[in-house]
């Protein structure tokens, strides 16, 4: 038998600091200039990129501070940029 997690009660003041999945997806879409679906927020929460607060089994809130500062880039853009920067650092300096 599994144990259910106790969920915290939410006050109205507390919700000013958090987005629902739909609100967070809209905000990320505006920040990133591309469509971001609510499912993506779940993954960001799993990866620890965005703080989450679980209210019920199907209700999760996402921290406004984290969502507002996050920008979704094209797939592979970050890893490609990192590889390019590392290659630039390793180039020998010719005198």
mmCIF file as gemmi writes it, N, C-alpha and C atoms, coordinates in Angstrom:
data_model
loop_
_atom_site.group_PDB
_atom_site.id
_atom_site.type_symbol
_atom_site.label_atom_id
_atom_site.label_alt_id
_atom_site.label_comp_id
_atom_site.label_asym_id
_atom_site.label_entity_id
_atom_site.label_seq_id
_atom_site.pdbx_PDB_ins_code
_atom_site.Cartn_x
_atom_site.Cartn_y
_atom_site.Cartn_z
_atom_site.occupancy
_atom_site.B_iso_or_equiv
_atom_site.pdbx_formal_charge
_atom_site.auth_seq_id
_atom_site.auth_asym_id
_atom_site.pdbx_PDB_model_num
ATOM 1 N N . UNK Axp A 1 ? 0.843 -1.169 0 1 0 ? 1 A 1
ATOM 2 C CA . UNK Axp A 1 ? 0 0 0 1 0 ? 1 A 1
ATOM 3 C C . UNK Axp A 1 ? 0.896 1.243 0 1 0 ? 1 A 1
ATOM 4 N N . UNK Axp A 2 ? 0.632 2.173 -0.868 1 0 ? 2 A 1
ATOM 5 C CA . UNK Axp A 2 ? 1.449 3.377 -0.936 1 0 ? 2 A 1
ATOM 6 C C . UNK Axp A 2 ? 0.891 4.446 -0.012 1 0 ? 2 A 1
ATOM 7 N N . UNK Axp A 3 ? 1.777 5.282 0.474 1 0 ? 3 A 1
ATOM 8 C CA . UNK Axp A 3 ? 1.351 6.382 1.346 1 0 ? 3 A 1
ATOM 9 C C . UNK Axp A 3 ? 1.138 7.615 0.502 1 0 ? 3 A 1
ATOM 10 N N . UNK Axp A 4 ? 0.082 8.316 0.789 1 0 ? 4 A 1
ATOM 11 C CA . UNK Axp A 4 ? -0.201 9.563 0.087 1 0 ? 4 A 1
ATOM 12 C C . UNK Axp A 4 ? 0.585 10.686 0.731 1 0 ? 4 A 1
ATOM 13 N N . UNK Axp A 5 ? 1.107 11.571 -0.105 1 0 ? 5 A 1
ATOM 14 C CA . UNK Axp A 5 ? 1.809 12.733 0.416 1 0 ? 5 A 1
ATOM 15 C C . UNK Axp A 5 ? 0.798 13.738 0.93 1 0 ? 5 A 1
ATOM 16 N N . UNK Axp A 6 ? 1.134 14.375 2.027 1 0 ? 6 A 1
ATOM 17 C CA . UNK Axp A 6 ? 0.273 15.434 2.531 1 0 ? 6 A 1
ATOM 18 C C . UNK Axp A 6 ? 0.532 16.69 1.725 1 0 ? 6 A 1
ATOM 19 N N . UNK Axp A 7 ? -0.519 17.309 1.252 1 0 ? 7 A 1
ATOM 20 C CA . UNK Axp A 7 ? -0.404 18.509 0.435 1 0 ? 7 A 1
ATOM 21 C C . UNK Axp A 7 ? -0.691 19.739 1.283 1 0 ? 7 A 1
ATOM 22 N N . UNK Axp A 8 ? 0.055 20.808 0.978 1 0 ? 8 A 1
ATOM 23 C CA . UNK Axp A 8 ? -0.095 22.032 1.759 1 0 ? 8 A 1
ATOM 24 C C . UNK Axp A 8 ? -1.33 22.81 1.337 1 0 ? 8 A 1
ATOM 25 N N . UNK Axp A 9 ? -2.035 23.414 2.308 1 0 ? 9 A 1
ATOM 26 C CA . UNK Axp A 9 ? -3.124 24.307 1.922 1 0 ? 9 A 1
ATOM 27 C C . UNK Axp A 9 ? -2.549 25.565 1.283 1 0 ? 9 A 1
ATOM 28 N N . UNK Axp A 10 ? -3.296 26.15 0.373 1 0 ? 10 A 1
ATOM 29 C CA . UNK Axp A 10 ? -2.809 27.314 -0.359 1 0 ? 10 A 1
ATOM 30 C C . UNK Axp A 10 ? -3.611 28.538 0.035 1 0 ? 10 A 1
ATOM 31 N N . UNK Axp A 11 ? -2.896 29.606 0.346 1 0 ? 11 A 1
ATOM 32 C CA . UNK Axp A 11 ? -3.565 30.861 0.638 1 0 ? 11 A 1
ATOM 33 C C . UNK Axp A 11 ? -3.588 31.714 -0.624 1 0 ? 11 A 1
ATOM 34 N N . UNK Axp A 12 ? -4.452 32.686 -0.656 1 0 ? 12 A 1
ATOM 35 C CA . UNK Axp A 12 ? -4.564 33.566 -1.817 1 0 ? 12 A 1
ATOM 36 C C . UNK Axp A 12 ? -3.278 34.348 -2.021 1 0 ? 12 A 1
ATOM 37 N N . UNK Axp A 13 ? -2.638 34.78 -0.948 1 0 ? 13 A 1
ATOM 38 C CA . UNK Axp A 13 ? -1.396 35.539 -1.062 1 0 ? 13 A 1
ATOM 39 C C . UNK Axp A 13 ? -0.281 34.695 -1.655 1 0 ? 13 A 1
ATOM 40 N N . UNK Axp A 14 ? -0.275 33.41 -1.343 1 0 ? 14 A 1
ATOM 41 C CA . UNK Axp A 14 ? 0.762 32.526 -1.838 1 0 ? 14 A 1
ATOM 42 C C . UNK Axp A 14 ? 0.677 32.346 -3.355 1 0 ? 14 A 1
ATOM 43 N N . UNK Axp A 15 ? -0.507 32.38 -3.909 1 0 ? 15 A 1
ATOM 44 C CA . UNK Axp A 15 ? -0.667 32.138 -5.338 1 0 ? 15 A 1
ATOM 45 C C . UNK Axp A 15 ? -0.154 33.288 -6.188 1 0 ? 15 A 1
ATOM 46 N N . UNK Axp A 16 ? 0.13 34.439 -5.599 1 0 ? 16 A 1
ATOM 47 C CA . UNK Axp A 16 ? 0.708 35.545 -6.354 1 0 ? 16 A 1
ATOM 48 C C . UNK Axp A 16 ? 2.13 35.24 -6.807 1 0 ? 16 A 1
ATOM 49 N N . UNK Axp A 17 ? 2.78 34.306 -6.163 1 0 ? 17 A 1
ATOM 50 C CA . UNK Axp A 17 ? 4.165 33.968 -6.47 1 0 ? 17 A 1
ATOM 51 C C . UNK Axp A 17 ? 4.29 32.746 -7.373 1 0 ? 17 A 1
ATOM 52 N N . UNK Axp A 18 ? 3.175 32.18 -7.796 1 0 ? 18 A 1
ATOM 53 C CA . UNK Axp A 18 ? 3.191 30.936 -8.558 1 0 ? 18 A 1
ATOM 54 C C . UNK Axp A 18 ? 2.293 31.02 -9.79 1 0 ? 18 A 1
ATOM 55 N N . UNK Axp A 19 ? 2.661 30.291 -10.85 1 0 ? 19 A 1
ATOM 56 C CA . UNK Axp A 19 ? 1.839 30.159 -12.061 1 0 ? 19 A 1
ATOM 57 C C . UNK Axp A 19 ? 1.24 28.764 -12.111 1 0 ? 19 A 1
ATOM 58 N N . UNK Axp A 20 ? 0.076 28.648 -12.733 1 0 ? 20 A 1
ATOM 59 C CA . UNK Axp A 20 ? -0.434 27.328 -13.09 1 0 ? 20 A 1
ATOM 60 C C . UNK Axp A 20 ? 0.317 26.896 -14.346 1 0 ? 20 A 1
ATOM 61 N N . UNK Axp A 21 ? 0.151 25.651 -14.762 1 0 ? 21 A 1
ATOM 62 C CA . UNK Axp A 21 ? 0.861 25.153 -15.94 1 0 ? 21 A 1
ATOM 63 C C . UNK Axp A 21 ? 0.492 25.961 -17.186 1 0 ? 21 A 1
ATOM 64 N N . UNK Axp A 22 ? -0.779 26.284 -17.349 1 0 ? 22 A 1
ATOM 65 C CA . UNK Axp A 22 ? -1.22 27.052 -18.512 1 0 ? 22 A 1
ATOM 66 C C . UNK Axp A 22 ? -0.653 28.463 -18.526 1 0 ? 22 A 1
ATOM 67 N N . UNK Axp A 23 ? -0.687 29.118 -17.381 1 0 ? 23 A 1
ATOM 68 C CA . UNK Axp A 23 ? -0.141 30.48 -17.277 1 0 ? 23 A 1
ATOM 69 C C . UNK Axp A 23 ? 1.366 30.487 -17.516 1 0 ? 23 A 1
ATOM 70 N N . UNK Axp A 24 ? 2.051 29.499 -16.951 1 0 ? 24 A 1
ATOM 71 C CA . UNK Axp A 24 ? 3.503 29.413 -17.117 1 0 ? 24 A 1
ATOM 72 C C . UNK Axp A 24 ? 3.87 29.142 -18.577 1 0 ? 24 A 1
ATOM 73 N N . UNK Axp A 25 ? 3.094 28.299 -19.25 1 0 ? 25 A 1
ATOM 74 C CA . UNK Axp A 25 ? 3.357 28.01 -20.664 1 0 ? 25 A 1
ATOM 75 C C . UNK Axp A 25 ? 3.178 29.269 -21.513 1 0 ? 25 A 1
ATOM 76 N N . UNK Axp A 26 ? 2.153 30.05 -21.224 1 0 ? 26 A 1
ATOM 77 C CA . UNK Axp A 26 ? 1.941 31.305 -21.964 1 0 ? 26 A 1
ATOM 78 C C . UNK Axp A 26 ? 3.109 32.26 -21.738 1 0 ? 26 A 1
ATOM 79 N N . UNK Axp A 27 ? 3.564 32.353 -20.489 1 0 ? 27 A 1
ATOM 80 C CA . UNK Axp A 27 ? 4.676 33.257 -20.165 1 0 ? 27 A 1
ATOM 81 C C . UNK Axp A 27 ? 5.964 32.799 -20.857 1 0 ? 27 A 1
ATOM 82 N N . UNK Axp A 28 ? 6.234 31.495 -20.842 1 0 ? 28 A 1
ATOM 83 C CA . UNK Axp A 28 ? 7.422 30.977 -21.522 1 0 ? 28 A 1
ATOM 84 C C . UNK Axp A 28 ? 7.333 31.196 -23.028 1 0 ? 28 A 1
ATOM 85 N N . UNK Axp A 29 ? 6.136 31.083 -23.588 1 0 ? 29 A 1
ATOM 86 C CA . UNK Axp A 29 ? 5.948 31.318 -25.02 1 0 ? 29 A 1
ATOM 87 C C . UNK Axp A 29 ? 6.294 32.758 -25.373 1 0 ? 29 A 1
ATOM 88 N N . UNK Axp A 30 ? 5.876 33.696 -24.542 1 0 ? 30 A 1
ATOM 89 C CA . UNK Axp A 30 ? 6.179 35.117 -24.781 1 0 ? 30 A 1
ATOM 90 C C . UNK Axp A 30 ? 7.679 35.364 -24.634 1 0 ? 30 A 1
ATOM 91 N N . UNK Axp A 31 ? 8.287 34.813 -23.58 1 0 ? 31 A 1
ATOM 92 C CA . UNK Axp A 31 ? 9.719 34.998 -23.336 1 0 ? 31 A 1
ATOM 93 C C . UNK Axp A 31 ? 10.573 34.403 -24.447 1 0 ? 31 A 1
ATOM 94 N N . UNK Axp A 32 ? 10.148 33.269 -24.99 1 0 ? 32 A 1
ATOM 95 C CA . UNK Axp A 32 ? 10.956 32.51 -25.937 1 0 ? 32 A 1
ATOM 96 C C . UNK Axp A 32 ? 10.619 32.784 -27.397 1 0 ? 32 A 1
ATOM 97 N N . UNK Axp A 33 ? 9.55 33.517 -27.65 1 0 ? 33 A 1
ATOM 98 C CA . UNK Axp A 33 ? 9.097 33.808 -29.018 1 0 ? 33 A 1
ATOM 99 C C . UNK Axp A 33 ? 8.816 32.529 -29.802 1 0 ? 33 A 1
ATOM 100 N N . UNK Axp A 34 ? 8.265 31.538 -29.123 1 0 ? 34 A 1
ATOM 101 C CA . UNK Axp A 34 ? 7.855 30.286 -29.743 1 0 ? 34 A 1
ATOM 102 C C . UNK Axp A 34 ? 6.836 29.611 -28.846 1 0 ? 34 A 1
ATOM 103 N N . UNK Axp A 35 ? 6.08 28.683 -29.4 1 0 ? 35 A 1
ATOM 104 C CA . UNK Axp A 35 ? 5.032 28.027 -28.61 1 0 ? 35 A 1
ATOM 105 C C . UNK Axp A 35 ? 5.645 27.032 -27.624 1 0 ? 35 A 1
ATOM 106 N N . UNK Axp A 36 ? 5.22 27.143 -26.38 1 0 ? 36 A 1
ATOM 107 C CA . UNK Axp A 36 ? 5.635 26.21 -25.333 1 0 ? 36 A 1
ATOM 108 C C . UNK Axp A 36 ? 4.371 25.612 -24.741 1 0 ? 36 A 1
ATOM 109 N N . UNK Axp A 37 ? 4.308 24.288 -24.697 1 0 ? 37 A 1
ATOM 110 C CA . UNK Axp A 37 ? 3.123 23.6 -24.166 1 0 ? 37 A 1
ATOM 111 C C . UNK Axp A 37 ? 3.274 23.352 -22.668 1 0 ? 37 A 1
ATOM 112 N N . UNK Axp A 38 ? 2.144 23.252 -21.962 1 0 ? 38 A 1
ATOM 113 C CA . UNK Axp A 38 ? 2.194 23.011 -20.513 1 0 ? 38 A 1
ATOM 114 C C . UNK Axp A 38 ? 2.963 21.743 -20.127 1 0 ? 38 A 1
ATOM 115 N N . UNK Axp A 39 ? 2.987 20.743 -21.011 1 0 ? 39 A 1
ATOM 116 C CA . UNK Axp A 39 ? 3.725 19.508 -20.711 1 0 ? 39 A 1
ATOM 117 C C . UNK Axp A 39 ? 5.214 19.772 -20.501 1 0 ? 39 A 1
ATOM 118 N N . UNK Axp A 40 ? 5.724 20.782 -21.191 1 0 ? 40 A 1
ATOM 119 C CA . UNK Axp A 40 ? 7.146 21.103 -21.087 1 0 ? 40 A 1
ATOM 120 C C . UNK Axp A 40 ? 7.504 21.576 -19.683 1 0 ? 40 A 1
ATOM 121 N N . UNK Axp A 41 ? 6.555 22.249 -19.025 1 0 ? 41 A 1
ATOM 122 C CA . UNK Axp A 41 ? 6.79 22.719 -17.653 1 0 ? 41 A 1
ATOM 123 C C . UNK Axp A 41 ? 7.002 21.557 -16.703 1 0 ? 41 A 1
ATOM 124 N N . UNK Axp A 42 ? 6.264 20.48 -16.924 1 0 ? 42 A 1
ATOM 125 C CA . UNK Axp A 42 ? 6.424 19.293 -16.082 1 0 ? 42 A 1
ATOM 126 C C . UNK Axp A 42 ? 7.862 18.793 -16.169 1 0 ? 42 A 1
ATOM 127 N N . UNK Axp A 43 ? 8.407 18.745 -17.388 1 0 ? 43 A 1
ATOM 128 C CA . UNK Axp A 43 ? 9.778 18.27 -17.591 1 0 ? 43 A 1
ATOM 129 C C . UNK Axp A 43 ? 10.791 19.215 -16.942 1 0 ? 43 A 1
ATOM 130 N N . UNK Axp A 44 ? 10.561 20.529 -17.081 1 0 ? 44 A 1
ATOM 131 C CA . UNK Axp A 44 ? 11.453 21.496 -16.437 1 0 ? 44 A 1
ATOM 132 C C . UNK Axp A 44 ? 11.462 21.315 -14.923 1 0 ? 44 A 1
ATOM 133 N N . UNK Axp A 45 ? 10.289 21.021 -14.372 1 0 ? 45 A 1
ATOM 134 C CA . UNK Axp A 45 ? 10.196 20.769 -12.935 1 0 ? 45 A 1
ATOM 135 C C . UNK Axp A 45 ? 10.95 19.512 -12.531 1 0 ? 45 A 1
ATOM 136 N N . UNK Axp A 46 ? 10.842 18.453 -13.34 1 0 ? 46 A 1
ATOM 137 C CA . UNK Axp A 46 ? 11.559 17.209 -13.058 1 0 ? 46 A 1
ATOM 138 C C . UNK Axp A 46 ? 13.067 17.417 -13.088 1 0 ? 46 A 1
ATOM 139 N N . UNK Axp A 47 ? 13.521 18.252 -14.022 1 0 ? 47 A 1
ATOM 140 C CA . UNK Axp A 47 ? 14.952 18.506 -14.178 1 0 ? 47 A 1
ATOM 141 C C . UNK Axp A 47 ? 15.493 19.503 -13.157 1 0 ? 47 A 1
ATOM 142 N N . UNK Axp A 48 ? 14.604 20.121 -12.391 1 0 ? 48 A 1
ATOM 143 C CA . UNK Axp A 48 ? 15.027 21.073 -11.375 1 0 ? 48 A 1
ATOM 144 C C . UNK Axp A 48 ? 15.309 22.465 -11.921 1 0 ? 48 A 1
ATOM 145 N N . UNK Axp A 49 ? 14.874 22.752 -13.14 1 0 ? 49 A 1
ATOM 146 C CA . UNK Axp A 49 ? 15.086 24.07 -13.745 1 0 ? 49 A 1
ATOM 147 C C . UNK Axp A 49 ? 14.078 25.084 -13.201 1 0 ? 49 A 1
ATOM 148 N N . UNK Axp A 50 ? 12.922 24.594 -12.775 1 0 ? 50 A 1
ATOM 149 C CA . UNK Axp A 50 ? 11.848 25.439 -12.257 1 0 ? 50 A 1
ATOM 150 C C . UNK Axp A 50 ? 11.347 24.802 -10.968 1 0 ? 50 A 1
ATOM 151 N N . UNK Axp A 51 ? 11.183 25.605 -9.92 1 0 ? 51 A 1
ATOM 152 C CA . UNK Axp A 51 ? 10.644 25.083 -8.664 1 0 ? 51 A 1
ATOM 153 C C . UNK Axp A 51 ? 9.15 24.807 -8.824 1 0 ? 51 A 1
ATOM 154 N N . UNK Axp A 52 ? 8.696 23.712 -8.242 1 0 ? 52 A 1
ATOM 155 C CA . UNK Axp A 52 ? 7.289 23.329 -8.346 1 0 ? 52 A 1
ATOM 156 C C . UNK Axp A 52 ? 6.693 23.151 -6.965 1 0 ? 52 A 1
ATOM 157 N N . UNK Axp A 53 ? 5.385 23.322 -6.903 1 0 ? 53 A 1
ATOM 158 C CA . UNK Axp A 53 ? 4.624 23.064 -5.673 1 0 ? 53 A 1
ATOM 159 C C . UNK Axp A 53 ? 3.415 22.244 -6.086 1 0 ? 53 A 1
ATOM 160 N N . UNK Axp A 54 ? 3.333 21.038 -5.559 1 0 ? 54 A 1
ATOM 161 C CA . UNK Axp A 54 ? 2.257 20.113 -5.881 1 0 ? 54 A 1
ATOM 162 C C . UNK Axp A 54 ? 1.095 20.376 -4.931 1 0 ? 54 A 1
ATOM 163 N N . UNK Axp A 55 ? -0.055 20.758 -5.488 1 0 ? 55 A 1
ATOM 164 C CA . UNK Axp A 55 ? -1.231 21.022 -4.648 1 0 ? 55 A 1
ATOM 165 C C . UNK Axp A 55 ? -2.126 19.805 -4.533 1 0 ? 55 A 1
ATOM 166 N N . UNK Axp A 56 ? -2.251 19.08 -5.605 1 0 ? 56 A 1
ATOM 167 C CA . UNK Axp A 56 ? -3.073 17.88 -5.663 1 0 ? 56 A 1
ATOM 168 C C . UNK Axp A 56 ? -2.421 16.972 -6.708 1 0 ? 56 A 1
ATOM 169 N N . UNK Axp A 57 ? -2.868 15.745 -6.818 1 0 ? 57 A 1
ATOM 170 C CA . UNK Axp A 57 ? -2.237 14.856 -7.798 1 0 ? 57 A 1
ATOM 171 C C . UNK Axp A 57 ? -2.199 15.42 -9.222 1 0 ? 57 A 1
ATOM 172 N N . UNK Axp A 58 ? -3.17 16.24 -9.599 1 0 ? 58 A 1
ATOM 173 C CA . UNK Axp A 58 ? -3.201 16.777 -10.951 1 0 ? 58 A 1
ATOM 174 C C . UNK Axp A 58 ? -3.051 18.288 -11.01 1 0 ? 58 A 1
ATOM 175 N N . UNK Axp A 59 ? -2.662 18.9 -9.9 1 0 ? 59 A 1
ATOM 176 C CA . UNK Axp A 59 ? -2.504 20.359 -9.867 1 0 ? 59 A 1
ATOM 177 C C . UNK Axp A 59 ? -1.101 20.691 -9.363 1 0 ? 59 A 1
ATOM 178 N N . UNK Axp A 60 ? -0.327 21.347 -10.217 1 0 ? 60 A 1
ATOM 179 C CA . UNK Axp A 60 ? 1.032 21.746 -9.874 1 0 ? 60 A 1
ATOM 180 C C . UNK Axp A 60 ? 1.203 23.221 -10.178 1 0 ? 60 A 1
ATOM 181 N N . UNK Axp A 61 ? 1.884 23.935 -9.288 1 0 ? 61 A 1
ATOM 182 C CA . UNK Axp A 61 ? 2.189 25.341 -9.514 1 0 ? 61 A 1
ATOM 183 C C . UNK Axp A 61 ? 3.677 25.484 -9.782 1 0 ? 61 A 1
ATOM 184 N N . UNK Axp A 62 ? 4.034 26.514 -10.562 1 0 ? 62 A 1
ATOM 185 C CA . UNK Axp A 62 ? 5.42 26.758 -10.949 1 0 ? 62 A 1
ATOM 186 C C . UNK Axp A 62 ? 5.83 28.155 -10.489 1 0 ? 62 A 1
ATOM 187 N N . UNK Axp A 63 ? 7.008 28.284 -9.906 1 0 ? 63 A 1
ATOM 188 C CA . UNK Axp A 63 ? 7.491 29.544 -9.335 1 0 ? 63 A 1
ATOM 189 C C . UNK Axp A 63 ? 7.62 30.613 -10.417 1 0 ? 63 A 1
ATOM 190 N N . UNK Axp A 64 ? 6.986 31.777 -10.19 1 0 ? 64 A 1
ATOM 191 C CA . UNK Axp A 64 ? 7.023 32.876 -11.153 1 0 ? 64 A 1
ATOM 192 C C . UNK Axp A 64 ? 8.438 33.351 -11.427 1 0 ? 64 A 1
ATOM 193 N N . UNK Axp A 65 ? 9.245 33.437 -10.393 1 0 ? 65 A 1
ATOM 194 C CA . UNK Axp A 65 ? 10.621 33.924 -10.543 1 0 ? 65 A 1
ATOM 195 C C . UNK Axp A 65 ? 11.394 33.038 -11.52 1 0 ? 65 A 1
ATOM 196 N N . UNK Axp A 66 ? 11.24 31.716 -11.38 1 0 ? 66 A 1
ATOM 197 C CA . UNK Axp A 66 ? 11.963 30.782 -12.244 1 0 ? 66 A 1
ATOM 198 C C . UNK Axp A 66 ? 11.432 30.813 -13.674 1 0 ? 66 A 1
ATOM 199 N N . UNK Axp A 67 ? 10.124 30.835 -13.811 1 0 ? 67 A 1
ATOM 200 C CA . UNK Axp A 67 ? 9.505 30.83 -15.149 1 0 ? 67 A 1
ATOM 201 C C . UNK Axp A 67 ? 9.826 32.126 -15.884 1 0 ? 67 A 1
ATOM 202 N N . UNK Axp A 68 ? 9.734 33.268 -15.195 1 0 ? 68 A 1
ATOM 203 C CA . UNK Axp A 68 ? 9.985 34.556 -15.844 1 0 ? 68 A 1
ATOM 204 C C . UNK Axp A 68 ? 11.422 34.687 -16.35 1 0 ? 68 A 1
ATOM 205 N N . UNK Axp A 69 ? 12.364 34.041 -15.689 1 0 ? 69 A 1
ATOM 206 C CA . UNK Axp A 69 ? 13.765 34.182 -16.086 1 0 ? 69 A 1
ATOM 207 C C . UNK Axp A 69 ? 14.224 33.112 -17.078 1 0 ? 69 A 1
ATOM 208 N N . UNK Axp A 70 ? 13.398 32.091 -17.335 1 0 ? 70 A 1
ATOM 209 C CA . UNK Axp A 70 ? 13.794 30.994 -18.213 1 0 ? 70 A 1
ATOM 210 C C . UNK Axp A 70 ? 13.413 31.298 -19.662 1 0 ? 70 A 1
ATOM 211 N N . UNK Axp A 71 ? 14.307 30.984 -20.601 1 0 ? 71 A 1
ATOM 212 C CA . UNK Axp A 71 ? 14.039 31.157 -22.034 1 0 ? 71 A 1
ATOM 213 C C . UNK Axp A 71 ? 14.299 29.824 -22.714 1 0 ? 71 A 1
ATOM 214 N N . UNK Axp A 72 ? 13.313 29.353 -23.48 1 0 ? 72 A 1
ATOM 215 C CA . UNK Axp A 72 ? 13.442 28.1 -24.211 1 0 ? 72 A 1
ATOM 216 C C . UNK Axp A 72 ? 14.113 28.406 -25.545 1 0 ? 72 A 1
ATOM 217 N N . UNK Axp A 73 ? 15.249 27.763 -25.799 1 0 ? 73 A 1
ATOM 218 C CA . UNK Axp A 73 ? 15.955 27.952 -27.062 1 0 ? 73 A 1
ATOM 219 C C . UNK Axp A 73 ? 15.618 26.806 -28.004 1 0 ? 73 A 1
ATOM 220 N N . UNK Axp A 74 ? 16.015 26.955 -29.264 1 0 ? 74 A 1
ATOM 221 C CA . UNK Axp A 74 ? 15.81 25.9 -30.246 1 0 ? 74 A 1
ATOM 222 C C . UNK Axp A 74 ? 16.517 24.64 -29.767 1 0 ? 74 A 1
ATOM 223 N N . UNK Axp A 75 ? 16.001 23.508 -30.166 1 0 ? 75 A 1
ATOM 224 C CA . UNK Axp A 75 ? 16.58 22.246 -29.753 1 0 ? 75 A 1
ATOM 225 C C . UNK Axp A 75 ? 18.04 22.152 -30.211 1 0 ? 75 A 1
ATOM 226 N N . UNK Axp A 76 ? 18.919 21.86 -29.286 1 0 ? 76 A 1
ATOM 227 C CA . UNK Axp A 76 ? 20.328 21.71 -29.594 1 0 ? 76 A 1
ATOM 228 C C . UNK Axp A 76 ? 21.109 23.01 -29.612 1 0 ? 76 A 1
ATOM 229 N N . UNK Axp A 77 ? 20.452 24.149 -29.466 1 0 ? 77 A 1
ATOM 230 C CA . UNK Axp A 77 ? 21.149 25.433 -29.553 1 0 ? 77 A 1
ATOM 231 C C . UNK Axp A 77 ? 22.141 25.594 -28.405 1 0 ? 77 A 1
ATOM 232 N N . UNK Axp A 78 ? 21.744 25.224 -27.2 1 0 ? 78 A 1
ATOM 233 C CA . UNK Axp A 78 ? 22.635 25.4 -26.057 1 0 ? 78 A 1
ATOM 234 C C . UNK Axp A 78 ? 23.833 24.466 -26.151 1 0 ? 78 A 1
ATOM 235 N N . UNK Axp A 79 ? 23.599 23.208 -26.487 1 0 ? 79 A 1
ATOM 236 C CA . UNK Axp A 79 ? 24.714 22.264 -26.557 1 0 ? 79 A 1
ATOM 237 C C . UNK Axp A 79 ? 25.635 22.612 -27.716 1 0 ? 79 A 1
ATOM 238 N N . UNK Axp A 80 ? 25.082 23.077 -28.836 1 0 ? 80 A 1
ATOM 239 C CA . UNK Axp A 80 ? 25.901 23.478 -29.974 1 0 ? 80 A 1
ATOM 240 C C . UNK Axp A 80 ? 26.747 24.687 -29.648 1 0 ? 80 A 1
ATOM 241 N N . UNK Axp A 81 ? 26.151 25.656 -28.961 1 0 ? 81 A 1
ATOM 242 C CA . UNK Axp A 81 ? 26.887 26.862 -28.565 1 0 ? 81 A 1
ATOM 243 C C . UNK Axp A 81 ? 28.007 26.494 -27.594 1 0 ? 81 A 1
ATOM 244 N N . UNK Axp A 82 ? 27.727 25.597 -26.661 1 0 ? 82 A 1
ATOM 245 C CA . UNK Axp A 82 ? 28.732 25.18 -25.691 1 0 ? 82 A 1
ATOM 246 C C . UNK Axp A 82 ? 29.905 24.498 -26.389 1 0 ? 82 A 1
ATOM 247 N N . UNK Axp A 83 ? 29.612 23.593 -27.331 1 0 ? 83 A 1
ATOM 248 C CA . UNK Axp A 83 ? 30.687 22.916 -28.051 1 0 ? 83 A 1
ATOM 249 C C . UNK Axp A 83 ? 31.53 23.913 -28.835 1 0 ? 83 A 1
ATOM 250 N N . UNK Axp A 84 ? 30.883 24.893 -29.439 1 0 ? 84 A 1
ATOM 251 C CA . UNK Axp A 84 ? 31.598 25.914 -30.199 1 0 ? 84 A 1
ATOM 252 C C . UNK Axp A 84 ? 32.514 26.733 -29.282 1 0 ? 84 A 1
ATOM 253 N N . UNK Axp A 85 ? 32.013 27.121 -28.129 1 0 ? 85 A 1
ATOM 254 C CA . UNK Axp A 85 ? 32.81 27.9 -27.179 1 0 ? 85 A 1
ATOM 255 C C . UNK Axp A 85 ? 33.999 27.089 -26.666 1 0 ? 85 A 1
ATOM 256 N N . UNK Axp A 86 ? 33.777 25.809 -26.406 1 0 ? 86 A 1
ATOM 257 C CA . UNK Axp A 86 ? 34.865 24.966 -25.931 1 0 ? 86 A 1
ATOM 258 C C . UNK Axp A 86 ? 35.923 24.785 -27.011 1 0 ? 86 A 1
ATOM 259 N N . UNK Axp A 87 ? 35.507 24.673 -28.263 1 0 ? 87 A 1
ATOM 260 C CA . UNK Axp A 87 ? 36.454 24.541 -29.37 1 0 ? 87 A 1
ATOM 261 C C . UNK Axp A 87 ? 37.278 25.81 -29.517 1 0 ? 87 A 1
ATOM 262 N N . UNK Axp A 88 ? 36.647 26.969 -29.316 1 0 ? 88 A 1
ATOM 263 C CA . UNK Axp A 88 ? 37.362 28.24 -29.41 1 0 ? 88 A 1
ATOM 264 C C . UNK Axp A 88 ? 38.423 28.34 -28.32 1 0 ? 88 A 1
ATOM 265 N N . UNK Axp A 89 ? 38.118 27.849 -27.142 1 0 ? 89 A 1
ATOM 266 C CA . UNK Axp A 89 ? 39.061 27.911 -26.022 1 0 ? 89 A 1
ATOM 267 C C . UNK Axp A 89 ? 40.261 26.998 -26.244 1 0 ? 89 A 1
ATOM 268 N N . UNK Axp A 90 ? 40.06 25.859 -26.915 1 0 ? 90 A 1
ATOM 269 C CA . UNK Axp A 90 ? 41.125 24.875 -27.115 1 0 ? 90 A 1
ATOM 270 C C . UNK Axp A 90 ? 42.053 25.205 -28.271 1 0 ? 90 A 1
ATOM 271 N N . UNK Axp A 91 ? 41.674 26.165 -29.124 1 0 ? 91 A 1
ATOM 272 C CA . UNK Axp A 91 ? 42.523 26.508 -30.265 1 0 ? 91 A 1
ATOM 273 C C . UNK Axp A 91 ? 43.867 27.041 -29.766 1 0 ? 91 A 1
ATOM 274 N N . UNK Axp A 92 ? 44.963 26.55 -30.349 1 0 ? 92 A 1
ATOM 275 C CA . UNK Axp A 92 ? 46.278 27.055 -29.938 1 0 ? 92 A 1
ATOM 276 C C . UNK Axp A 92 ? 46.491 28.489 -30.469 1 0 ? 92 A 1
ATOM 277 N N . UNK Axp A 93 ? 47.165 29.278 -29.696 1 0 ? 93 A 1
ATOM 278 C CA . UNK Axp A 93 ? 47.45 30.643 -30.088 1 0 ? 93 A 1
ATOM 279 C C . UNK Axp A 93 ? 48.725 30.639 -30.918 1 0 ? 93 A 1
ATOM 280 N N . UNK Axp A 94 ? 48.638 31.135 -32.128 1 0 ? 94 A 1
ATOM 281 C CA . UNK Axp A 94 ? 49.797 31.205 -33.021 1 0 ? 94 A 1
ATOM 282 C C . UNK Axp A 94 ? 50.484 32.536 -32.847 1 0 ? 94 A 1
ATOM 283 N N . UNK Axp A 95 ? 51.781 32.498 -32.674 1 0 ? 95 A 1
ATOM 284 C CA . UNK Axp A 95 ? 52.5 33.755 -32.509 1 0 ? 95 A 1
ATOM 285 C C . UNK Axp A 95 ? 53.247 34.129 -33.754 1 0 ? 95 A 1
